[in-house]
Amino acid sequence: MQPLIKAALAAVALTLVAAPPAEARRPRHHSVAPAPVPSPPAGPQDIKFAQFIQDFRATALAAGITPATYDLAMSGLHRAASIEALNASQPEFVKPIWSYLDSAVSPTRISDGQRKLAEKAQMLAGIEAKYGVPREILVSIWGNETDYGRGNGEFNIFQALATLAYDGPRAEFGRTELLAALKMLQQEHLDPKQMTSSWAGAFGQLQMLPSTFLKSAVDGDGDGKRDLWHSSADALASAAVEVSSDGWERGHGWGYEVRLPPDFAYEQASGDLLKSIADWSALGVRTIDGRALPADAEQAVIYIPAGRRGPAFLAFNNFKVILKYNNAVSYALAVCTLADQIAGRPGIQAAWPRDEQPLSQDERIAMQNALVKLGYPLEKIDGILGRGTRAQLRLYQKARGLPADGFPTMQLLAAILVEVKQKGL
Protein backbone atom coordinates (compact mmCIF):
# COMPACT_ATOMS: atom_id res chain seq x y z
CA MET A 1 0.00 0.00 0.00
CA GLN A 2 1.30 3.46 -0.87
CA PRO A 3 2.54 5.59 2.09
CA LEU A 4 -0.08 8.30 1.42
CA ILE A 5 -2.90 5.77 1.63
CA LYS A 6 -1.48 4.19 4.79
CA ALA A 7 -1.18 7.57 6.46
CA ALA A 8 -4.66 8.66 5.46
CA LEU A 9 -6.21 5.43 6.70
CA ALA A 10 -4.33 5.67 9.97
CA ALA A 11 -5.58 9.21 10.51
CA VAL A 12 -9.20 8.03 10.57
CA ALA A 13 -8.75 4.61 12.15
CA LEU A 14 -10.35 5.78 15.40
CA THR A 15 -13.41 7.12 13.60
CA LEU A 16 -14.42 3.77 12.13
CA VAL A 17 -17.59 2.19 13.42
CA ALA A 18 -18.65 -1.40 13.32
CA ALA A 19 -21.31 -2.15 10.71
CA PRO A 20 -24.44 -4.06 11.62
CA PRO A 21 -25.14 -7.28 9.76
CA ALA A 22 -26.40 -6.37 6.30
CA GLU A 23 -29.53 -7.81 4.85
CA ALA A 24 -28.66 -9.55 1.61
CA ARG A 25 -30.44 -8.61 -1.56
CA ARG A 26 -30.91 -12.30 -2.04
CA PRO A 27 -28.74 -14.47 0.22
CA ARG A 28 -26.12 -16.42 -1.67
CA HIS A 29 -27.45 -19.90 -1.87
CA HIS A 30 -24.42 -22.10 -2.21
CA SER A 31 -22.27 -20.94 0.69
CA VAL A 32 -20.08 -23.73 2.03
CA ALA A 33 -21.38 -25.00 5.34
CA PRO A 34 -18.92 -24.55 8.23
CA ALA A 35 -17.71 -27.47 10.31
CA PRO A 36 -20.31 -28.71 12.84
CA VAL A 37 -20.26 -26.85 16.15
CA PRO A 38 -20.84 -28.87 19.36
CA SER A 39 -24.20 -27.96 20.91
CA PRO A 40 -23.73 -25.86 24.07
CA PRO A 41 -26.03 -26.20 27.08
CA ALA A 42 -29.45 -24.60 26.56
CA GLY A 43 -29.24 -20.84 27.05
CA PRO A 44 -31.53 -17.84 26.61
CA GLN A 45 -31.42 -18.07 22.82
CA ASP A 46 -32.32 -21.76 22.87
CA ILE A 47 -35.28 -20.98 25.13
CA LYS A 48 -36.32 -18.15 22.79
CA PHE A 49 -36.04 -20.51 19.81
CA ALA A 50 -38.19 -23.17 21.51
CA GLN A 51 -40.79 -20.55 22.38
CA PHE A 52 -40.84 -19.38 18.75
CA ILE A 53 -41.47 -22.94 17.51
CA GLN A 54 -44.37 -23.21 19.94
CA ASP A 55 -45.84 -19.77 19.12
CA PHE A 56 -45.43 -20.01 15.33
CA ARG A 57 -47.66 -23.09 15.32
CA ALA A 58 -50.73 -20.85 15.74
CA THR A 59 -49.60 -18.67 12.82
CA ALA A 60 -49.11 -21.72 10.61
CA LEU A 61 -52.45 -23.28 11.52
CA ALA A 62 -54.22 -20.00 10.83
CA ALA A 63 -52.64 -20.05 7.36
CA GLY A 64 -54.04 -23.49 6.60
CA ILE A 65 -51.22 -25.76 7.75
CA THR A 66 -52.54 -28.87 9.46
CA PRO A 67 -51.33 -29.75 12.95
CA ALA A 68 -49.89 -33.00 11.60
CA THR A 69 -47.88 -31.18 8.94
CA TYR A 70 -46.53 -28.64 11.41
CA ASP A 71 -45.51 -31.23 13.96
CA LEU A 72 -43.91 -33.44 11.31
CA ALA A 73 -41.72 -30.58 10.09
CA MET A 74 -41.00 -28.69 13.29
CA SER A 75 -40.75 -31.26 16.07
CA GLY A 76 -37.24 -31.79 17.36
CA LEU A 77 -35.72 -28.75 15.66
CA HIS A 78 -32.99 -26.79 17.40
CA ARG A 79 -31.38 -23.50 16.51
CA ALA A 80 -28.27 -23.89 14.37
CA ALA A 81 -25.30 -21.83 15.53
CA SER A 82 -23.59 -22.28 12.15
CA ILE A 83 -26.57 -20.70 10.37
CA GLU A 84 -26.63 -17.81 12.86
CA ALA A 85 -22.94 -17.22 12.15
CA LEU A 86 -23.51 -17.16 8.39
CA ASN A 87 -26.52 -14.89 8.83
CA ALA A 88 -24.52 -12.37 10.86
CA SER A 89 -21.25 -12.56 8.98
CA GLN A 90 -19.76 -9.87 6.81
CA PRO A 91 -16.60 -10.62 4.87
CA GLU A 92 -13.64 -8.39 5.63
CA PHE A 93 -12.95 -7.94 1.94
CA VAL A 94 -15.37 -7.74 -0.96
CA LYS A 95 -14.39 -10.10 -3.74
CA PRO A 96 -13.51 -8.09 -6.87
CA ILE A 97 -15.89 -8.71 -9.74
CA TRP A 98 -13.11 -10.12 -11.89
CA SER A 99 -12.27 -12.73 -9.26
CA TYR A 100 -15.96 -13.61 -8.97
CA LEU A 101 -16.23 -14.03 -12.74
CA ASP A 102 -13.02 -16.06 -12.92
CA SER A 103 -14.79 -18.84 -11.01
CA ALA A 104 -18.37 -18.23 -12.17
CA VAL A 105 -17.40 -18.23 -15.86
CA SER A 106 -14.44 -20.61 -15.73
CA PRO A 107 -13.42 -22.80 -18.70
CA THR A 108 -14.76 -25.83 -16.82
CA ARG A 109 -18.08 -24.12 -16.11
CA ILE A 110 -18.35 -23.21 -19.82
CA SER A 111 -17.52 -26.71 -21.10
CA ASP A 112 -19.85 -28.36 -18.58
CA GLY A 113 -22.62 -26.00 -19.65
CA GLN A 114 -22.08 -26.79 -23.31
CA ARG A 115 -22.28 -30.49 -22.49
CA LYS A 116 -25.54 -30.00 -20.57
CA LEU A 117 -26.90 -27.94 -23.46
CA ALA A 118 -26.24 -30.86 -25.82
CA GLU A 119 -27.38 -33.61 -23.45
CA LYS A 120 -30.72 -31.96 -22.70
CA ALA A 121 -31.29 -30.33 -26.08
CA GLN A 122 -34.80 -31.68 -26.62
CA MET A 123 -36.03 -30.85 -23.13
CA LEU A 124 -34.48 -27.36 -23.21
CA ALA A 125 -35.94 -26.66 -26.66
CA GLY A 126 -39.41 -27.44 -25.33
CA ILE A 127 -38.95 -25.16 -22.29
CA GLU A 128 -37.62 -22.34 -24.46
CA ALA A 129 -40.50 -22.65 -26.93
CA LYS A 130 -43.08 -22.62 -24.12
CA TYR A 131 -41.71 -19.82 -21.93
CA GLY A 132 -39.49 -17.79 -24.25
CA VAL A 133 -36.36 -17.87 -22.10
CA PRO A 134 -33.23 -18.89 -24.06
CA ARG A 135 -31.91 -22.32 -23.16
CA GLU A 136 -28.39 -21.01 -22.60
CA ILE A 137 -29.69 -18.52 -20.02
CA LEU A 138 -31.41 -21.32 -18.10
CA VAL A 139 -28.34 -23.55 -18.25
CA SER A 140 -26.19 -20.64 -17.10
CA ILE A 141 -28.42 -19.98 -14.07
CA TRP A 142 -28.21 -23.71 -13.32
CA GLY A 143 -24.42 -23.56 -13.46
CA ASN A 144 -24.16 -20.41 -11.36
CA GLU A 145 -26.57 -21.62 -8.68
CA THR A 146 -25.50 -25.22 -8.08
CA ASP A 147 -22.77 -26.06 -10.62
CA TYR A 148 -25.36 -27.98 -12.65
CA GLY A 149 -26.92 -29.74 -9.69
CA ARG A 150 -23.75 -30.67 -7.84
CA GLY A 151 -24.40 -28.48 -4.76
CA ASN A 152 -28.05 -28.31 -3.75
CA GLY A 153 -27.49 -27.46 -0.07
CA GLU A 154 -26.67 -29.40 3.09
CA PHE A 155 -29.09 -27.98 5.67
CA ASN A 156 -32.58 -29.11 6.55
CA ILE A 157 -34.82 -26.39 5.16
CA PHE A 158 -37.00 -26.16 8.28
CA GLN A 159 -34.07 -25.91 10.66
CA ALA A 160 -32.46 -23.28 8.42
CA LEU A 161 -35.56 -21.13 8.08
CA ALA A 162 -36.63 -21.49 11.70
CA THR A 163 -33.15 -20.37 12.81
CA LEU A 164 -33.46 -17.30 10.60
CA ALA A 165 -37.07 -16.71 11.64
CA TYR A 166 -36.89 -16.77 15.43
CA ASP A 167 -34.50 -13.80 15.76
CA GLY A 168 -31.97 -11.70 13.89
CA PRO A 169 -31.74 -9.42 10.86
CA ARG A 170 -33.68 -11.74 8.54
CA ALA A 171 -36.48 -12.76 10.91
CA GLU A 172 -39.25 -11.42 8.66
CA PHE A 173 -37.75 -13.12 5.61
CA GLY A 174 -37.33 -16.35 7.56
CA ARG A 175 -40.94 -16.38 8.78
CA THR A 176 -42.33 -15.74 5.30
CA GLU A 177 -40.25 -18.50 3.78
CA LEU A 178 -40.84 -20.92 6.67
CA LEU A 179 -44.60 -20.63 6.20
CA ALA A 180 -44.14 -21.14 2.45
CA ALA A 181 -41.98 -24.23 3.08
CA LEU A 182 -44.71 -25.68 5.30
CA LYS A 183 -47.28 -25.08 2.55
CA MET A 184 -44.94 -26.72 0.05
CA LEU A 185 -44.50 -29.75 2.33
CA GLN A 186 -48.26 -30.09 2.72
CA GLN A 187 -49.10 -29.62 -0.96
CA GLU A 188 -46.40 -31.88 -2.36
CA HIS A 189 -46.55 -34.62 0.33
CA LEU A 190 -42.78 -34.49 0.86
CA ASP A 191 -40.55 -35.98 3.54
CA PRO A 192 -39.30 -33.04 5.62
CA LYS A 193 -36.12 -34.92 6.50
CA GLN A 194 -35.22 -35.05 2.81
CA MET A 195 -35.86 -31.36 2.16
CA THR A 196 -32.33 -29.96 2.04
CA SER A 197 -31.47 -26.33 1.35
CA SER A 198 -28.80 -23.69 1.62
CA TRP A 199 -28.37 -21.95 4.98
CA ALA A 200 -30.72 -19.24 3.65
CA GLY A 201 -33.49 -21.67 2.69
CA ALA A 202 -33.01 -21.78 -1.09
CA PHE A 203 -33.30 -25.31 -2.44
CA GLY A 204 -33.08 -27.52 -5.47
CA GLN A 205 -30.97 -27.43 -8.61
CA LEU A 206 -31.91 -23.81 -9.39
CA GLN A 207 -31.94 -22.68 -5.73
CA MET A 208 -35.53 -21.52 -5.55
CA LEU A 209 -37.05 -20.06 -2.40
CA PRO A 210 -40.20 -21.74 -1.03
CA SER A 211 -42.36 -18.66 -1.75
CA THR A 212 -41.15 -18.70 -5.35
CA PHE A 213 -41.88 -22.41 -5.59
CA LEU A 214 -45.49 -21.75 -4.66
CA LYS A 215 -45.70 -19.08 -7.36
CA SER A 216 -43.62 -20.53 -10.19
CA ALA A 217 -42.86 -24.24 -9.81
CA VAL A 218 -44.13 -26.55 -12.56
CA ASP A 219 -43.91 -30.20 -13.50
CA GLY A 220 -41.36 -30.15 -16.30
CA ASP A 221 -41.03 -33.88 -16.93
CA GLY A 222 -44.70 -34.88 -16.78
CA ASP A 223 -44.48 -37.30 -13.88
CA GLY A 224 -47.13 -35.50 -11.83
CA LYS A 225 -44.65 -34.07 -9.30
CA ARG A 226 -42.70 -30.85 -8.90
CA ASP A 227 -39.34 -32.14 -7.68
CA LEU A 228 -36.74 -29.40 -7.90
CA TRP A 229 -34.14 -31.48 -6.07
CA HIS A 230 -33.95 -34.49 -8.36
CA SER A 231 -35.56 -33.48 -11.66
CA SER A 232 -33.55 -31.06 -13.78
CA ALA A 233 -36.58 -30.73 -16.09
CA ASP A 234 -38.75 -29.56 -13.20
CA ALA A 235 -36.04 -27.20 -11.94
CA LEU A 236 -35.25 -25.65 -15.32
CA ALA A 237 -38.89 -25.27 -16.33
CA SER A 238 -39.70 -23.66 -12.98
CA ALA A 239 -36.81 -21.22 -13.39
CA ALA A 240 -38.10 -20.40 -16.87
CA VAL A 241 -41.54 -19.61 -15.40
CA GLU A 242 -39.94 -17.31 -12.82
CA VAL A 243 -37.74 -15.49 -15.34
CA SER A 244 -40.59 -15.19 -17.84
CA SER A 245 -43.00 -13.83 -15.22
CA ASP A 246 -40.38 -11.28 -14.17
CA GLY A 247 -40.60 -9.76 -17.64
CA TRP A 248 -38.16 -11.57 -19.94
CA GLU A 249 -38.75 -10.28 -23.48
CA ARG A 250 -38.88 -13.20 -25.90
CA GLY A 251 -36.51 -12.84 -28.84
CA HIS A 252 -34.40 -10.11 -27.24
CA GLY A 253 -30.89 -10.36 -25.82
CA TRP A 254 -29.53 -9.16 -22.50
CA GLY A 255 -27.00 -6.71 -23.95
CA TYR A 256 -23.36 -6.75 -25.00
CA GLU A 257 -19.94 -5.31 -24.28
CA VAL A 258 -19.20 -1.85 -25.66
CA ARG A 259 -16.35 0.63 -26.00
CA LEU A 260 -16.75 4.10 -24.48
CA PRO A 261 -15.11 7.19 -26.02
CA PRO A 262 -12.22 8.91 -24.17
CA ASP A 263 -14.38 11.95 -23.32
CA PHE A 264 -17.33 9.92 -22.05
CA ALA A 265 -19.18 11.42 -19.06
CA TYR A 266 -18.92 8.43 -16.74
CA GLU A 267 -21.72 9.58 -14.46
CA GLN A 268 -24.05 8.43 -17.26
CA ALA A 269 -22.87 4.84 -16.74
CA SER A 270 -24.79 4.43 -13.49
CA GLY A 271 -26.89 1.49 -14.64
CA ASP A 272 -30.01 3.65 -14.17
CA LEU A 273 -29.91 6.13 -17.04
CA LEU A 274 -32.00 4.79 -19.94
CA LYS A 275 -31.19 6.08 -23.41
CA SER A 276 -32.01 4.96 -26.91
CA ILE A 277 -29.34 3.18 -28.92
CA ALA A 278 -29.26 6.21 -31.22
CA ASP A 279 -28.54 8.49 -28.26
CA TRP A 280 -25.75 6.26 -26.95
CA SER A 281 -24.31 6.16 -30.48
CA ALA A 282 -24.40 9.95 -30.67
CA LEU A 283 -22.30 10.06 -27.48
CA GLY A 284 -19.61 7.97 -29.16
CA VAL A 285 -20.44 4.54 -27.72
CA ARG A 286 -19.37 1.75 -30.07
CA THR A 287 -19.29 -2.03 -30.07
CA ILE A 288 -16.24 -3.57 -28.44
CA ASP A 289 -14.58 -3.94 -31.84
CA GLY A 290 -15.22 -0.31 -32.77
CA ARG A 291 -18.25 -0.65 -35.05
CA ALA A 292 -21.44 1.41 -34.86
CA LEU A 293 -24.04 0.07 -32.44
CA PRO A 294 -26.63 -2.15 -34.14
CA ALA A 295 -29.94 -0.39 -34.74
CA ASP A 296 -32.42 -1.37 -32.04
CA ALA A 297 -35.68 0.09 -30.79
CA GLU A 298 -34.95 -0.88 -27.18
CA GLN A 299 -33.63 1.51 -24.62
CA ALA A 300 -30.54 0.56 -22.67
CA VAL A 301 -28.33 1.49 -19.74
CA ILE A 302 -24.56 1.28 -19.39
CA TYR A 303 -22.77 -0.54 -16.58
CA ILE A 304 -19.09 -0.14 -15.71
CA PRO A 305 -18.84 -2.53 -12.74
CA ALA A 306 -15.10 -1.93 -12.31
CA GLY A 307 -15.07 1.76 -13.13
CA ARG A 308 -13.60 3.52 -16.12
CA ARG A 309 -10.58 1.19 -16.28
CA GLY A 310 -12.69 -1.92 -16.73
CA PRO A 311 -15.12 -3.31 -19.32
CA ALA A 312 -18.36 -1.50 -20.17
CA PHE A 313 -21.69 -3.14 -21.00
CA LEU A 314 -24.81 -1.93 -22.77
CA ALA A 315 -27.72 -3.67 -21.01
CA PHE A 316 -31.35 -4.06 -22.03
CA ASN A 317 -34.46 -4.96 -20.03
CA ASN A 318 -33.57 -8.65 -19.96
CA PHE A 319 -30.44 -7.92 -17.94
CA LYS A 320 -32.63 -6.31 -15.28
CA VAL A 321 -34.82 -9.42 -15.31
CA ILE A 322 -31.79 -11.51 -14.32
CA LEU A 323 -31.15 -8.97 -11.56
CA LYS A 324 -34.58 -9.87 -10.19
CA TYR A 325 -33.42 -13.48 -9.88
CA ASN A 326 -30.50 -12.28 -7.78
CA ASN A 327 -30.04 -8.55 -7.32
CA ALA A 328 -26.29 -8.24 -7.82
CA VAL A 329 -24.69 -6.92 -11.00
CA SER A 330 -21.83 -9.40 -10.63
CA TYR A 331 -24.31 -12.29 -10.55
CA ALA A 332 -26.34 -11.03 -13.52
CA LEU A 333 -23.17 -10.42 -15.51
CA ALA A 334 -21.95 -13.93 -14.67
CA VAL A 335 -25.23 -15.48 -15.85
CA CYS A 336 -25.33 -13.46 -19.07
CA THR A 337 -21.69 -13.83 -20.08
CA LEU A 338 -21.61 -17.54 -19.19
CA ALA A 339 -24.74 -17.98 -21.33
CA ASP A 340 -22.98 -16.23 -24.22
CA GLN A 341 -20.02 -18.56 -24.05
CA ILE A 342 -22.14 -21.68 -23.58
CA ALA A 343 -23.87 -20.68 -26.82
CA GLY A 344 -20.52 -20.15 -28.57
CA ARG A 345 -20.46 -16.37 -28.48
CA PRO A 346 -17.38 -14.42 -27.33
CA GLY A 347 -16.65 -13.69 -23.70
CA ILE A 348 -15.63 -10.36 -22.19
CA GLN A 349 -12.90 -8.74 -24.28
CA ALA A 350 -11.67 -5.72 -22.31
CA ALA A 351 -9.22 -6.20 -19.44
CA TRP A 352 -10.18 -5.86 -15.79
CA PRO A 353 -8.14 -3.56 -13.51
CA ARG A 354 -6.64 -6.48 -11.61
CA ASP A 355 -4.08 -4.25 -9.92
CA GLU A 356 -6.82 -2.53 -7.89
CA GLN A 357 -6.92 -3.70 -4.27
CA PRO A 358 -10.45 -4.14 -2.89
CA LEU A 359 -11.41 -2.05 0.13
CA SER A 360 -11.81 -3.84 3.43
CA GLN A 361 -14.95 -3.52 5.54
CA ASP A 362 -13.33 -0.85 7.70
CA GLU A 363 -12.10 1.05 4.65
CA ARG A 364 -15.56 0.99 3.06
CA ILE A 365 -17.06 2.38 6.29
CA ALA A 366 -14.31 5.02 6.38
CA MET A 367 -15.23 6.08 2.85
CA GLN A 368 -18.90 6.38 3.75
CA ASN A 369 -18.18 8.35 6.93
CA ALA A 370 -15.89 10.71 5.03
CA LEU A 371 -18.45 11.31 2.26
CA VAL A 372 -21.06 12.24 4.86
CA LYS A 373 -18.64 14.64 6.57
CA LEU A 374 -17.97 16.30 3.22
CA GLY A 375 -21.69 16.89 2.65
CA TYR A 376 -22.70 13.83 0.65
CA PRO A 377 -25.53 12.25 2.67
CA LEU A 378 -26.15 8.51 2.92
CA GLU A 379 -29.12 6.68 4.40
CA LYS A 380 -26.85 4.48 6.52
CA ILE A 381 -23.22 3.70 7.20
CA ASP A 382 -22.99 -0.05 6.69
CA GLY A 383 -19.88 -0.78 4.64
CA ILE A 384 -21.99 -1.72 1.63
CA LEU A 385 -20.98 0.40 -1.34
CA GLY A 386 -24.26 0.02 -3.18
CA ARG A 387 -26.20 2.27 -5.48
CA GLY A 388 -26.66 5.10 -2.98
CA THR A 389 -23.01 5.30 -1.94
CA ARG A 390 -21.80 5.12 -5.51
CA ALA A 391 -24.18 7.88 -6.57
CA GLN A 392 -22.72 10.17 -3.88
CA LEU A 393 -19.23 9.11 -4.84
CA ARG A 394 -19.92 10.13 -8.43
CA LEU A 395 -21.13 13.53 -7.23
CA TYR A 396 -17.94 13.92 -5.17
CA GLN A 397 -15.78 13.00 -8.17
CA LYS A 398 -17.62 15.29 -10.57
CA ALA A 399 -17.38 18.26 -8.17
CA ARG A 400 -13.59 17.85 -8.12
CA GLY A 401 -13.11 17.38 -11.84
CA LEU A 402 -12.47 13.65 -11.59
CA PRO A 403 -13.90 10.97 -13.89
CA ALA A 404 -17.22 10.30 -12.15
CA ASP A 405 -17.32 6.52 -12.44
CA GLY A 406 -18.32 5.89 -8.80
CA PHE A 407 -15.76 3.11 -8.44
CA PRO A 408 -14.16 2.99 -4.97
CA THR A 409 -10.39 2.62 -5.15
CA MET A 410 -7.65 2.88 -2.53
CA GLN A 411 -6.34 6.00 -4.25
CA LEU A 412 -9.76 7.65 -4.18
CA LEU A 413 -10.26 6.71 -0.53
CA ALA A 414 -6.92 8.27 0.38
CA ALA A 415 -7.82 11.52 -1.41
CA ILE A 416 -11.19 11.72 0.37
CA LEU A 417 -9.64 11.07 3.80
CA VAL A 418 -6.91 13.64 3.23
CA GLU A 419 -9.56 16.22 2.32
CA VAL A 420 -11.53 15.42 5.49
CA LYS A 421 -8.36 15.84 7.58
CA GLN A 422 -7.37 19.10 5.88
CA LYS A 423 -10.81 20.56 6.55
CA GLY A 424 -10.69 19.45 10.17
CA LEU A 425 -13.94 17.48 9.87
Secondary structure, DSSP 4 states (H G I P E B T S, - for coil): --HHHHHHHHHTGGG--PPPPPPPSS--TTPPPPPP-PPPPP-HHHHHHHHHHHHHHHHHHHTT--HHHHHHHHTT----HHHHHHHH---SBPPPHHHHHHHHT-HHHHHHHHHHHHHTHHHHHHHHHHH---HHHHHHHHHHHHTTTT---SEEHHHHHHHHHHSSTTHHHHHHHHHHHHHHHHHHT--GGG-EE-TTS-BTTTTB-HHHHHHH---SSSSS---TTT-HHHHHHHHHHHHHHTT--TT---EEEEE--TT--GGG-BS---EEHHHHHHTT-EETTSPPPPP-SSEEEEE-TTGGGS-EEEE-HHHHHHHHHS--HHHHHHHHHHHHHHTT-----SPP-TTPPPPBHHHHHHHHHHHHHTT---S--SS---HHHHHHHHHHHHHTTS-------HHHHHHHHHHHHHTT-
